[in-house]
């Protein structure tokens, strides 16, 4: 019969496997959402900065994704450097992070005009929220499938 220490070790191992497979599934969901965000036809880009720098990532209270956000910012900056079609600039705004027990998929664009795209003319060119909602069932299915695979 298993002793108390062995039961605790097994439960902790199960928890670690569960969290790891959940995270992998969330990353897969984020990649799906990111691809669809970048391919949207809801707006017509001018500089290419929005489409090229659109990102989706998994956010937790302990993971700020600074490197990924900085890379997207650098991409936007490269597209906007010398561009004269509008006055938009790259912007390192931060989304309020999730609580300690939460895990989010965040879709965003590191420019100072993304809010205008999402809100002007009653959201005529909005694509972030709609795409995330559209892809949420597939992203969730990916999480569940990987979680099940980890325990089969």
KEBA-632833 format. One line per field, with one value per residue: y, x, z of N, C-alpha, C in turn; residue number from 0; residue in one letter. Coordinates in steps of 0.05 Angstrom, whole numbers, plus 5000, padded with zeros to 4 digits. Layout:
BEGIN
n.yy c(Y,...);
n.xx c(X,...);
n.zz c(Z,...);
ca.yy c(Y,...);
ca.xx c(X,...);
ca.zz c(Z,...);
c.yy c(Y,...);
c.xx c(X,...);
c.zz c(Z,...);
nr c(NUM,...);
rest c(A,...);
This chain:
BEGIN
n.yy c(4976,5045,5095,5156,5197,5179,5183,5238,5255,5232,5259,5312,5305,5293,5342,5376,5354,5363,5420,5432,5409,5436,5488,5481,5470,5519,5553,5533,5548,5603,5611,5596,5636,5682,5675,5679,5731,5760,5751,5775,5807,5851,5902,5949,5952,6002,6014,5964,5952,5939,5888,5858,5862,5842,5803,5744,5716,5674,5693,5699,5711,5709,5711,5756,5761,5794,5792,5773,5813,5858,5843,5845,5899,5920,5902,5931,5982,5981,5977,6026,6064,6120,6119,6155,6157,6159,6183,6146,6108,6061,6028,6012,5993,5962,5905,5897,5851,5780,5751,5715,5661,5656,5645,5673,5683,5732,5778,5826,5890,5925,5985,6056,6067,6025,6024,6061,6034,5992,6018,6064,6091,6059,6010,5991,5972,5936,5880,5848,5829,5803,5763,5733,5714,5683,5644,5620,5571,5532,5539,5526,5472,5452,5457,5422,5374,5365,5362,5316,5280,5280,5250,5200);
n.xx c(5017,5009,5047,5036,5073,5086,5036,5028,5072,5057,5009,5029,5062,5022,4995,5035,5044,4994,4989,5032,5015,4968,4988,5018,4975,4948,4987,4986,4933,4940,4975,4942,4902,4934,4952,4903,4889,4928,4915,4867,4814,4787,4805,4842,4907,4959,5014,5034,5048,5011,4990,5038,5059,5022,5005,4993,4991,5005,4987,5005,5003,5056,5086,5108,5118,5156,5198,5173,5134,5168,5194,5152,5140,5187,5182,5136,5158,5198,5166,5140,5178,5198,5151,5098,5043,5006,5004,5016,5051,5098,5082,5090,5047,5015,4976,4930,4950,4934,4904,4933,4916,4899,4899,4911,4896,4923,4910,4940,4965,5024,5019,5006,4957,4921,4876,4844,4832,4802,4759,4738,4685,4643,4669,4681,4727,4745,4780,4807,4779,4735,4760,4787,4742,4718,4756,4761,4732,4761,4812,4805,4790,4839,4870,4843,4849,4905,4912,4883,4913,4960,4946,4931);
n.zz c(5000,4985,5015,5054,5037,4985,4960,4961,4930,4881,4871,4866,4821,4783,4783,4763,4712,4691,4692,4657,4608,4600,4593,4545,4511,4514,4491,4439,4425,4428,4384,4341,4345,4338,4285,4257,4272,4245,4193,4183,4147,4162,4167,4126,4118,4121,4129,4141,4192,4233,4218,4215,4267,4302,4357,4396,4459,4516,4580,4647,4718,4732,4686,4641,4588,4563,4524,4477,4469,4463,4415,4379,4383,4361,4309,4292,4297,4258,4211,4213,4213,4179,4150,4122,4116,4157,4226,4264,4315,4343,4404,4471,4506,4562,4576,4628,4676,4689,4748,4803,4800,4748,4677,4615,4546,4508,4458,4418,4393,4385,4378,4377,4356,4356,4389,4364,4316,4337,4361,4334,4293,4313,4320,4270,4244,4280,4304,4341,4389,4365,4334,4373,4402,4361,4353,4402,4417,4387,4407,4460,4454,4436,4483,4517,4489,4491,4545,4557,4528,4556,4600,4583);
ca.yy c(5000,5069,5112,5183,5211,5171,5194,5267,5257,5226,5282,5335,5299,5296,5370,5387,5345,5377,5448,5434,5403,5459,5511,5475,5474,5548,5563,5525,5565,5630,5611,5596,5663,5701,5671,5690,5760,5772,5746,5787,5826,5871,5929,5950,5964,6021,6011,5936,5950,5925,5860,5845,5862,5830,5779,5731,5702,5665,5711,5691,5731,5707,5712,5781,5759,5818,5788,5771,5840,5875,5836,5856,5928,5925,5898,5954,6005,5978,5984,6054,6082,6134,6118,6181,6154,6167,6191,6124,6101,6037,6035,5989,5992,5936,5896,5890,5822,5763,5746,5693,5635,5658,5642,5686,5687,5760,5786,5855,5902,5946,6011,6076,6071,6001,6030,6074,6012,5976,6033,6085,6084,6036,5985,5983,5958,5920,5852,5833,5815,5785,5740,5716,5699,5664,5622,5609,5542,5515,5542,5510,5444,5445,5454,5397,5351,5361,5354,5288,5264,5277,5231,5175);
ca.xx c(5000,5025,5049,5027,5092,5083,5011,5033,5090,5041,4991,5044,5070,4998,4990,5056,5038,4969,4995,5049,5000,4950,5004,5023,4950,4943,5005,4975,4910,4950,4986,4918,4890,4953,4951,4878,4890,4946,4903,4840,4808,4769,4817,4861,4931,4973,5043,5040,5057,4991,4989,5063,5066,5000,5014,4975,5009,4994,4995,4999,5013,5086,5099,5101,5122,5170,5214,5154,5123,5189,5199,5129,5144,5209,5171,5120,5176,5210,5147,5131,5201,5197,5124,5085,5015,4992,5022,5018,5077,5098,5075,5092,5026,5013,4950,4930,4955,4915,4908,4951,4906,4887,4916,4896,4908,4920,4916,4944,4983,5040,5019,4989,4931,4904,4851,4828,4822,4782,4736,4727,4662,4629,4684,4680,4752,4754,4786,4819,4759,4719,4776,4791,4717,4714,4775,4761,4725,4783,4835,4797,4792,4868,4878,4831,4861,4932,4909,4875,4936,4980,4937,4920);
ca.zz c(5000,4982,5039,5051,5021,4957,4950,4957,4907,4857,4866,4856,4794,4767,4781,4746,4685,4683,4686,4633,4584,4597,4582,4517,4497,4513,4471,4413,4421,4422,4357,4324,4347,4326,4256,4247,4275,4225,4166,4181,4125,4173,4161,4104,4129,4104,4132,4146,4220,4249,4211,4221,4295,4317,4373,4416,4478,4541,4602,4675,4737,4734,4659,4629,4559,4554,4500,4455,4465,4452,4387,4363,4382,4342,4282,4286,4293,4231,4190,4215,4209,4153,4138,4124,4110,4181,4247,4284,4324,4360,4432,4490,4526,4575,4584,4657,4678,4703,4776,4809,4791,4721,4653,4594,4519,4502,4430,4418,4373,4399,4365,4391,4342,4357,4402,4343,4298,4351,4372,4316,4277,4326,4317,4242,4237,4303,4297,4363,4405,4348,4326,4397,4407,4340,4356,4429,4419,4377,4426,4484,4446,4436,4511,4528,4475,4501,4573,4556,4518,4578,4620,4572);
c.yy c(5025,5085,5140,5200,5205,5182,5224,5271,5252,5248,5306,5330,5302,5326,5383,5380,5360,5406,5450,5429,5425,5482,5506,5479,5504,5561,5557,5542,5593,5632,5612,5624,5683,5699,5684,5721,5773,5769,5760,5805,5849,5899,5927,5965,5983,6016,5981,5931,5934,5895,5846,5843,5851,5805,5769,5715,5693,5682,5698,5713,5732,5710,5736,5782,5783,5815,5787,5799,5859,5868,5846,5886,5935,5922,5922,5978,6004,5985,6013,6074,6094,6133,6144,6180,6161,6173,6170,6117,6075,6045,6010,5990,5964,5930,5889,5860,5806,5760,5721,5666,5634,5654,5654,5682,5716,5764,5816,5864,5925,5972,6030,6080,6046,6007,6044,6053,5997,5992,6053,6074,6059,6009,5974,5966,5940,5891,5836,5816,5794,5760,5721,5700,5678,5639,5608,5580,5524,5516,5525,5480,5435,5441,5428,5373,5345,5352,5325,5270,5260,5256,5205,5154);
c.xx c(5018,5024,5040,5046,5090,5058,5015,5051,5074,5021,5005,5054,5046,4993,5010,5051,5013,4974,5012,5033,4979,4964,5010,4998,4943,4961,4996,4951,4919,4961,4963,4906,4908,4953,4926,4877,4906,4934,4876,4838,4790,4780,4836,4885,4944,5004,5052,5046,5037,4991,5015,5069,5044,5010,4991,4994,4994,5005,4987,5009,5043,5100,5090,5106,5138,5185,5195,5142,5143,5194,5176,5132,5165,5199,5154,5137,5190,5192,5139,5153,5200,5170,5110,5055,4996,5013,5026,5047,5075,5093,5076,5072,5025,4983,4951,4932,4934,4923,4926,4942,4896,4908,4899,4911,4902,4927,4918,4963,4998,5042,5002,4962,4913,4877,4832,4816,4799,4757,4723,4704,4648,4642,4684,4704,4762,4758,4797,4799,4743,4734,4781,4765,4712,4732,4775,4753,4747,4807,4829,4799,4821,4878,4868,4844,4889,4931,4902,4898,4956,4972,4926,4942);
c.zz c(5000,5008,5033,5034,4992,4945,4944,4933,4881,4851,4855,4828,4775,4762,4761,4717,4674,4675,4661,4608,4579,4584,4552,4500,4493,4492,4443,4406,4414,4394,4336,4323,4333,4295,4244,4250,4252,4197,4163,4157,4135,4169,4138,4115,4110,4105,4134,4176,4236,4243,4220,4251,4313,4331,4390,4434,4503,4564,4628,4693,4739,4708,4644,4599,4548,4528,4475,4449,4453,4423,4370,4361,4361,4313,4274,4281,4266,4209,4190,4211,4181,4139,4143,4119,4133,4203,4268,4290,4340,4389,4449,4513,4538,4581,4613,4659,4693,4732,4779,4799,4762,4700,4630,4567,4512,4472,4430,4396,4386,4383,4381,4378,4342,4369,4381,4324,4311,4358,4353,4299,4287,4321,4289,4233,4260,4294,4320,4378,4389,4341,4350,4403,4386,4344,4383,4431,4409,4396,4451,4478,4445,4464,4522,4515,4486,4530,4574,4548,4540,4598,4609,4571);
nr c(0,1,2,3,4,5,6,7,8,9,10,11,12,13,14,15,16,17,18,19,20,21,22,23,24,25,26,27,28,29,30,31,32,33,34,35,36,37,38,39,40,41,42,43,44,45,46,47,48,49,50,51,52,53,54,55,56,57,58,59,60,61,62,63,64,65,66,67,68,69,70,71,72,73,74,75,76,77,78,79,80,81,82,83,84,85,86,87,88,89,90,91,92,93,94,95,96,97,98,99,100,101,102,103,104,105,106,107,108,109,110,111,112,113,114,115,116,117,118,119,120,121,122,123,124,125,126,127,128,129,130,131,132,133,134,135,136,137,138,139,140,141,142,143,144,145,146,147,148,149,150,151);
rest c(X,X,X,X,X,X,X,X,X,X,X,X,X,X,X,X,X,X,X,X,X,X,X,X,X,X,X,X,X,X,X,X,X,X,X,X,X,X,X,X,X,X,X,X,X,X,X,X,X,X,X,X,X,X,X,X,X,X,X,X,X,X,X,X,X,X,X,X,X,X,X,X,X,X,X,X,X,X,X,X,X,X,X,X,X,X,X,X,X,X,X,X,X,X,X,X,X,X,X,X,X,X,X,X,X,X,X,X,X,X,X,X,X,X,X,X,X,X,X,X,X,X,X,X,X,X,X,X,X,X,X,X,X,X,X,X,X,X,X,X,X,X,X,X,X,X,X,X,X,X,X,X);
